[in-house]
C-alpha cells in the first residue's frame, strides 16, 4: 500500500462506495491506518488501510515530478 496525502480512495470490494481523500498516511507503518475525509463530510476519520484502494493519485507526488 502506497498511500499519500491527497490521493483519492474508495473501499475495495464495494461497488459504488463513496470517495474519500487521504488526509494523512503517517500511521501506516505502525498501525496500518490512514486518515481520510469523505468528499461530502466535514470531519476526517481513521480507517484500516488494507480496506481501501487508490482511485486517483495526488498529482504532486514526488515520484511523479
C-alpha distances in whole Angstrom, upper triangle without the diagonal:
4,6,10,13,15,12,14,12,13,13,13,16,18,20,21,19,20,17,16,15,13,15,13,10,13,12,9,10,13,13,9,11,11,14,15,18,19,21,25,24,25,23,20,18,16,14,11,8,7,10,9,8,9,13,14,12,14,17,18,15,16,15,17,20
4,7,10,12,10,12,12,14,15,15,18,20,22,22,20,20,17,16,14,11,14,12,9,11,12,9,11,14,14,11,12,11,14,14,17,19,20,24,24,25,23,19,18,16,15,13,10,11,13,11,10,9,12,12,10,11,14,14,11,13,12,13,17
4,7,9,7,9,9,12,13,14,18,19,20,21,18,17,14,12,10,7,10,9,6,9,11,8,11,14,14,11,10,8,10,11,14,16,17,20,20,21,19,16,15,13,12,12,8,10,12,10,9,7,11,11,9,9,13,13,10,13,13,14,17
4,6,6,9,10,14,16,17,21,22,23,22,20,18,15,13,10,7,8,7,6,9,11,10,12,15,15,13,12,9,10,11,13,15,16,20,19,20,18,15,15,14,14,14,11,14,15,13,12,10,12,11,8,7,11,10,8,10,11,12,15
4,6,9,11,14,17,19,22,22,23,22,20,18,14,11,8,5,5,5,6,9,12,12,15,17,17,15,13,9,9,9,11,13,14,17,17,17,15,12,14,13,14,15,13,16,17,14,13,11,13,12,9,7,11,10,9,12,14,14,16
4,6,9,13,16,18,22,21,22,21,18,16,12,10,6,5,6,8,10,13,15,15,18,20,20,18,15,12,11,9,10,12,12,15,15,16,15,13,15,15,16,17,15,17,17,14,13,10,11,9,7,5,8,8,9,12,14,14,15
4,6,10,13,15,18,18,19,18,16,14,10,8,6,5,8,10,10,14,15,14,17,20,19,16,14,11,11,9,11,12,12,16,16,17,17,14,15,15,14,15,13,15,15,11,10,7,8,6,5,5,8,10,9,13,14,13,16
4,7,11,13,16,15,16,14,12,10,7,6,5,6,10,12,13,16,17,16,20,22,20,18,15,12,12,9,10,10,9,13,14,16,16,14,15,15,14,15,13,15,14,10,9,6,6,5,6,7,11,13,13,16,17,16,18
4,7,9,13,12,13,12,10,9,6,5,6,7,11,12,12,16,16,15,18,20,19,15,13,11,11,9,10,9,10,14,14,17,16,13,13,13,12,12,10,11,10,6,5,4,5,7,9,11,14,16,15,19,19,18,21
4,6,9,8,9,9,6,6,5,6,9,10,14,15,15,19,18,17,20,22,19,16,14,12,13,10,11,9,11,13,14,17,17,14,14,14,11,12,11,11,9,6,6,7,7,10,12,14,17,20,19,22,22,22,25
4,7,6,8,9,6,8,8,9,12,12,16,17,16,19,18,16,20,21,18,15,14,13,14,11,13,11,13,15,16,19,18,16,14,13,10,10,10,9,6,4,6,9,10,13,15,17,21,23,22,25,25,24,28
4,6,8,10,8,11,11,12,15,15,18,19,18,21,20,17,20,22,19,16,15,14,16,15,16,15,17,19,20,23,22,19,17,16,13,11,10,8,6,5,6,9,10,14,16,19,22,24,22,25,25,24,28
4,6,10,9,12,14,15,18,19,22,23,21,24,23,21,23,25,22,19,18,18,20,18,19,18,19,21,22,25,24,22,20,19,15,14,14,11,8,9,9,13,13,17,19,22,25,27,26,29,28,28,31
4,6,6,9,11,14,17,18,21,22,22,25,24,22,25,26,23,20,19,18,19,17,18,15,17,18,19,23,22,20,19,18,15,15,15,13,10,10,11,13,13,17,20,22,25,28,27,30,29,29,32
4,6,9,11,14,17,19,23,24,24,27,26,24,28,29,26,23,22,21,21,19,19,16,17,18,20,23,23,22,21,21,18,18,18,16,13,12,12,14,13,16,19,22,25,28,27,30,30,29,32
4,6,9,12,16,18,21,23,24,27,27,25,29,30,27,24,22,21,21,17,17,14,14,15,17,21,21,20,20,21,18,19,18,18,14,13,13,14,12,16,19,21,24,27,26,30,30,28,31
4,7,9,13,15,18,20,20,24,23,22,25,26,24,21,19,17,17,14,14,11,12,13,14,18,18,17,16,17,14,15,15,15,12,10,11,12,11,15,18,20,22,25,25,28,28,27,30
4,7,10,13,16,18,19,23,22,21,25,26,23,21,18,16,15,12,11,7,8,9,11,14,15,14,14,15,14,16,15,16,13,11,12,12,11,14,16,18,21,23,23,27,27,26,29
4,7,10,13,15,16,20,20,19,23,25,22,20,17,14,13,10,9,6,6,9,11,14,14,13,13,15,13,15,14,16,13,10,10,10,9,10,13,14,17,19,19,23,24,22,25
4,7,9,12,13,17,17,17,20,22,20,17,14,11,10,6,5,4,5,9,9,11,11,9,10,12,11,13,12,15,13,10,10,10,10,11,12,13,16,17,18,21,22,21,24
4,6,9,11,14,15,15,19,20,19,17,14,10,9,5,5,6,7,10,10,12,11,9,11,12,12,14,13,15,14,11,11,9,10,10,10,10,13,14,14,18,19,19,21
4,6,7,11,12,12,15,17,16,14,11,7,6,4,7,9,10,14,13,13,12,9,10,10,10,12,10,13,13,10,11,9,11,11,10,9,13,13,13,16,17,18,20
4,7,10,11,12,16,17,16,14,11,8,5,5,7,10,11,14,13,12,11,7,9,10,11,14,12,16,16,14,14,13,15,14,13,11,15,14,14,17,19,19,21
4,6,8,9,12,13,13,12,9,6,5,7,10,13,15,18,16,15,13,10,10,9,11,12,11,15,16,14,15,14,16,16,14,12,16,15,14,16,18,19,20
4,6,6,9,10,10,9,7,5,6,9,12,15,17,20,19,19,16,12,12,10,10,11,9,12,14,12,13,13,16,15,13,13,16,15,13,15,16,18,20
4,6,7,8,9,9,8,7,8,12,15,18,20,23,21,20,18,14,13,11,12,13,11,15,17,16,17,16,19,19,17,16,19,17,15,16,18,20,22
4,6,6,5,6,5,6,8,12,15,18,21,23,21,21,18,14,12,9,10,10,9,13,15,15,16,17,20,20,19,18,22,21,18,19,21,23,25
4,6,6,4,5,6,9,12,16,19,21,24,22,22,20,16,14,11,10,9,7,10,13,12,14,14,18,19,17,17,21,20,17,18,19,21,23
4,6,6,8,10,13,16,20,22,25,28,26,26,23,19,17,14,14,12,10,12,15,16,17,17,21,21,19,20,23,22,19,19,19,22,24
4,6,8,11,13,17,20,23,26,28,26,26,23,19,17,13,13,12,12,13,16,17,19,20,24,24,22,23,26,25,22,22,23,26,28
4,5,9,11,15,18,21,24,26,24,24,20,17,14,10,10,9,9,11,14,15,17,19,22,23,22,22,26,25,23,24,24,27,29
4,7,10,13,17,19,22,24,23,23,20,16,14,10,9,6,6,8,10,11,14,15,19,20,19,20,23,23,20,22,22,24,27
4,7,10,13,15,19,21,19,19,16,13,10,6,5,5,5,8,10,10,13,14,18,19,18,18,22,22,20,22,22,24,26
4,6,10,13,15,18,16,17,14,10,8,6,6,6,6,9,10,9,11,12,15,16,15,15,19,19,17,19,20,21,24
4,7,10,13,15,13,13,10,6,5,4,6,9,9,13,13,11,13,14,16,16,16,15,19,19,18,20,22,22,24
4,7,9,12,10,11,9,5,6,6,7,10,10,13,12,10,12,12,13,14,14,14,17,18,17,20,22,22,24
4,6,8,7,7,6,4,6,9,10,13,13,16,15,13,14,14,14,15,15,15,18,19,19,22,24,23,25
4,5,5,8,8,7,9,11,11,15,15,17,15,13,14,14,13,14,16,16,19,20,21,24,25,25,27
4,6,8,10,10,12,15,15,18,18,20,18,15,15,14,13,14,15,15,18,19,20,24,25,24,26
4,7,9,11,13,16,17,20,20,22,20,17,19,18,17,17,19,19,21,23,24,28,29,28,30
4,6,8,10,14,15,18,19,22,19,17,19,19,18,19,20,20,22,23,24,28,29,29,30
4,7,10,14,16,20,20,23,21,20,21,21,21,21,22,20,23,23,24,28,30,29,30
4,7,10,13,17,18,21,19,18,20,20,21,21,21,20,23,23,24,27,29,29,30
4,7,10,13,14,18,16,15,17,17,18,19,19,18,21,21,21,24,26,26,28
4,6,10,12,15,14,13,16,17,18,19,20,19,23,23,22,25,27,27,29
4,7,9,12,12,12,15,16,18,19,19,19,23,23,22,24,25,26,29
4,6,9,8,9,12,14,16,18,18,19,23,23,22,24,25,26,29
4,6,6,8,11,13,16,18,19,20,23,24,22,24,25,26,29
4,5,6,8,10,14,16,15,17,20,21,19,21,21,22,25
4,6,8,11,14,16,17,19,22,23,21,23,22,23,27
4,7,11,13,16,17,19,23,24,22,25,24,25,28
4,7,9,12,13,15,19,20,19,22,21,22,25
4,6,9,10,13,16,18,17,20,19,19,22
4,6,7,10,13,15,13,17,16,15,19
4,7,10,12,15,15,18,17,16,19
4,7,9,12,11,15,15,13,16
4,6,9,8,11,11,10,13
4,5,6,10,11,9,11
4,6,9,10,7,9
4,6,9,7,7
4,6,5,7
4,5,6
4,6
4
